[in-house]
């Protein structure tokens, strides 16, 4: 494996808006809010930033196809700006570009910003796959929905590991309850109420076995990160947060198209990206070494399978860890200390950077009631697409 970028890049500032139904704010308002917090957190001047990347997915409704809106909104001083998009992994894609520019030596300080006014698109009903995946797919996938795809993964998981459906649904409910418990303590979360297992199990079904509380919501929001060379970071603060690994795995479609070996109960790209990230970061035993996880819990079943795909829980044994509180805020490897997508929703371009915001703040000890004790390594997992065909980014941060 190539040398990678371990410890060649440091995060020096982050910013994040509150997520929600932000009808009174446009994408420019969200960009400014996230950027202002990140700039103040970094303690630098805007003129110090040498390049910037904007992550946004539903482009025409939000900011157009280029990143010019980022330059004009933030009044960036004639620096290169680029727009990136990689389905729901768009936020981490912007961060990856900013990090690689610094690691390569091309830049000293760069900006990654993700923003999405998802509510303004009307997203949440049957998706327009012509807009998301290309015009041709209007003919190929006219009835495919995200809840339907992940519901099939849930039933496959139950079948493969011998879980009674009601038993499996109860485990998924505990995952949602855990995330809502954490999100209730997060002032920037969209949904800030605790829920009970009974409420989850009695909620309306969206796509069996997934009910209302098994699915993340639709929100608006923005988040940003400023990264720099390590020597610059050390001048700004004594204990910088370094990028230990940053990996992306994009499905070739082999899972459903030509391998014939996919079990439908895991996401192969998550396993591949995680394994590469651990190698880059020098992590030998992720179950013992990771301090916290922020993962792409678009649905409760997704989080359950991610535990196993990231090699935290053994295959088929994640249920035991959920029941034991292993992933709770006071557990061995807390997952979704922010509240996750379950409580923030998923404004597509912002989600990956919102996860990085939480891990960065946790490593600095700045999360108040949600603060994890003595964190050392934190991981973000950002997934785009469906279980059978997707893009997965995994980022590991640490001191």
N, C-alpha and C positions, 0 to 999 in steps of 0.2 A: 504494500500500500504506500502511496505517496506520503510525504512528510506531514502534510496537512497544515492547519493554521493554529494549532494549539498554542495559546499564550502569545500569539502574534498580534492579537487585537484585544482591546479592552473597551467595555461599555463605560462611558463617562457621564451619561445623562439620559433619563427617560421621561416620557410624558404620556398621559392618558386622559381622555375625557371621561365623563360619566357616560355609560351606555344606556340607551332607552329609545323611546319614541320621541325623538327630538325634532318635532314639527317646526319649532321656532328657530331652528338653526340650519344653515346650509352647509355643504361640504367645506367651504372656505372657513366658516366659523370653527368647525371642528379641527381643521388643519392648524389654524392659529393657536387654538387652545392647547392641543397636544404639543406643538412645537415650542410654545412659550414655556411650558413646564419643563420640557427637556432641556432647553437652553439655560434656564435658570438653575436646573439641577446640575448641569455640566460646569457651570461657572465660566463659560467662554462667551465671546462675542460672535454674532452672526457671521461676521466677515472671516472668522477662523474656519468655517466649513468650506471644504473644497469641492465637494460633489454631493449630490442627493438623489435618492430613489423614492418614487411614489408607487405604492401598491394600492390598486383599486381594481375591482372586478367588473361591475356593471358600469362600463365606462361612459356611454353616451348620456345616461341619466345624471351621472355624478359630475365628472370633470372633463369629459372628452377623452380622446384616444392618446393624447400625449401627456407629458408631465409639465407642460408650460404653465398650467394652473398652479402647480406647486411653486414655481419660480415667481409668478406674479403675486400670488396670495401672500407668500412669506417675504416677498421683496428680496430674494436671494441675489447676491451681487455678481451677476454674469458668470455663474458657475455651470458646469454641465448638470443637467437633470434628466432622468430617464424614468419612464413609466414601465412597471412590470406587472404581470398577471399570471397566476398559475393556479386557477380555480381557488379553492378554499385555503390553499397554502400560500396565498399571495403575500400576506404580511411577512412571513418568514423569508419569502423570496426577495423582498426588498431589503431585509436585514442581511441576507446572504450576499447580495451585490455590494452593499456598503462595506461589509467585513472583508470581502475579497479585494476590494480596492485598496484598503489599508494594508492587508497582509501582503499584497503584491509589491508594496512600496510606491504605488502610483499616487496615493494620497496620504495625508497625515490625519485628517479628521473628516468624517463623512456623516451623512444623515440618512436614516431610513424612516419613512413615514407611511402609514397605512390609514386610509379613510374610506368610509362607505356610508352613504345615506340609503340604506337598504329599504327602509319603510317607504321612501319616495318612489321606488320601482314597482310597488304593488306585489313584491315577492312574498310568497307564502301560500299562494294557490298552486295550481298545476304550473310547473316551470315552463318557460319558453326555451326549449333546448336549441332552437335556432340561434337565440342570442347567446346562450351559454356555451354550447358545444359545436356550433356551426350549423348552417342552414340544412345540410344534408340530414342531420339527425332529427329534424322535424318528422322525417319519414320513418326513421329507424326506431326512435324511442319516444313515440308520441304519448305513451301512458306511464312512463317510468317516473317514480317519485322517490325521493330520498327515504322517507319513512318506510315505503314498501321494500326497498332494497335492504335496509338494515333490519327490518322485521324478518326477512328471510334468513339473514345471518343469525338472528336470535334463535329461530327454530332449528337451524342446522347445528348451532352450538348445543342447544338442549339435547338434540338427538345424538350427537357424537359422544357427549359425555354423560349420557344417561340421566339427565335432569328431568324430573317431572315438571311439566309446564308451569304449574302453580308454584312449585319450589323455585324454579328459575325466575319467574316474575317477581317473587318476593326478594330474591337476591338483587335483581335490577332495581327494585324499589329502594333498597337500602343505599345503593350508590347515589340515587337522586336525593334521598334524604340527607346524606352526608354533604353533598355539594350545596344544597340549600341552607344547611346549617352554617357552612362557611360563608356563603354569599350574604347571609343576613347581617354579617359583621363588616361587609365591604361597602363603603359609601359610594363607590363608583359602579356597583352592580345595578343591572336593570331590575331584577327580581330580588327582593330583600325580605322575604318571609320564609320562616321555617315551615316544613311540611312533615307529615307523618307517613309511615308505611301504609297505613290504612287509606289515606287520601290518594296515594299513588295507585294502589290496587283498585280503588273504586272509581278512578278518573275515566272519562270517556276514552274509548279505544281509537287510536289514529290509524294504526296498521298492526293487527294482532301479531305478537303479544305486546306491542308498544302502545302505551297510553299517553295521555296528554303530558304527564310529568316525566315521561321517559324521553321527551323530545326537547331540544333547545328552541329558544324563541327567535323572533326576527327583531333586530335592533339596528340603531344607528350608532356610530362611534368612530373614534380615531385614536391612534397611539403612535408614538415615535421613539426612536432610540438614536443617540449620537455615539459613534465609536471612534477610537483614536489609537495611535501607536502606544504601546505600553509605557515608553519613557515619558510621553506627554501625560498619560493618565496618572503616573506616579507623582508628577508635579502638582496635580490637582487634588489628589487625596492619597492618604498613606496606604490604603488597602483596596486597590482596584478590583473590579469584577472582570475577570478575563473570559473570553470565549475559548472554551476547552475543545469544542468540536462543533461542526456544522455540516450535516450531511443531508442529501436529498436522494430519494429513490422514486423513480417514475415507472409505473407498471407498463410492461410491453403488451399487456393483454393476455399473457400466456396462461393466467389463472383460469380463464373461462374459454379462451379461444383455441388453444392448441396443446396445452400440456396434459389435460385430462386428470391432473393430480390434485387440484385445489379442493379442499374439503368444505369450503363455504363458511367455515367457522373461525377464520382468522384473516388478517390483512398482511399479505406477504411483504408488501413494500414497507410496512411498519417494522417488521422483523429485520429486513435488510438494512434500512436506514439506521435503526437502533444499533445493530451489530457494528456497522461502520463507524458510528459516532463513538461507541464505547472503545473501539480500537484506537481511534484518533485521540481520544481523551485519556487513554491509558487506564480505563476502568476494566477491571478483571471480573468483579462480582457485583453487578448492578444492584442486586437485592440488598447487599450489605453496604455498598458505597454511596448510593444515591440518597440525598437528603429530602428531596421533594420533587413532585411531578406536576406539570401543567399540561394536560393532554387534550386532544380534540374530541371532547365528549358531545358530539352532535346528537348522540343518542346514548342511553344508558348501556346498551349492549356494546357499543363501540368502546366505551371505557373499560368494560369487563375484558374484552379481547385484547385491548392495548396492554393491560397488565401482563398478559402472557406473551404478547408479541415483543414487548420490551424486555423480556426475560427477568421480570421482577417476580411474578408468580409462575410456578411450573405449569405446563400445559394441562388444561382441564382442572386446575386446582385453585383458580382465582376465587371461586365461590368461598372456599375455606378462609382465604385471607379477608374477604369482604365481611364475612360473618364474625371474624376475630377482631375487626376494627383496625387491621393492618394499615389501611389507607386513610384512616381518620386523621384529623388534625393533630391528635396526640398519639398517633400510631407510629410504626417504625418508618414508613415511607409515605408521608401525607401526600394525597393527590387532590388536586383542585383546591388548594388553600384559598384561592381567590373566589371560589364559587363556580369557576369554569364556564363553559358555554351554556350550561344549564341555567346559570343566573345572569350572565352577561348577554346572552343571545350571540348572534354570529354575523356582525357586519363584516363581510368577507375580507376586505383588504386590511382590516384593523386587527383581526383576531390573533394572528401569530405574534405581532408586536405587543399586543395586550398581555399575552402570556409571558413574554420576555420582561415586560414591565413588572409583573408580579414576582418572578424569580429574582430579578435584580433587587427589588425592594426587600424581599425575604433575606437575601444574602447580606444586605446592609442592616438588617434588624429593624426595619421601619414599618412593620405591618400591624402594629398595635395588638388587638385581641387575637388576630389571626397569626401572630408571629410564631414561627417554628423555632425550637431550641437549637442553637448552634448549627445552623445549616452550613454545609460545605460545598456540595455539588447539587445544582438544580437542573432539571431537564424540561424542555418544551417539545411538544409533539403537535404538529400542524398538518392536518390531512385534507386533501382536496379530492373530490370525485366520490366514487362508490366503492364498496368493499372489493369488488371484482376488477376494478380498473381505476387507478388512483395515483395521486402524487403525495408523498409524505416527506416532510422536513423534520429533522430532529436536531435540536440545539442543546448543548450542555454548557452551562455557565458555572464559574467557581472563583473563589478567591485565590 
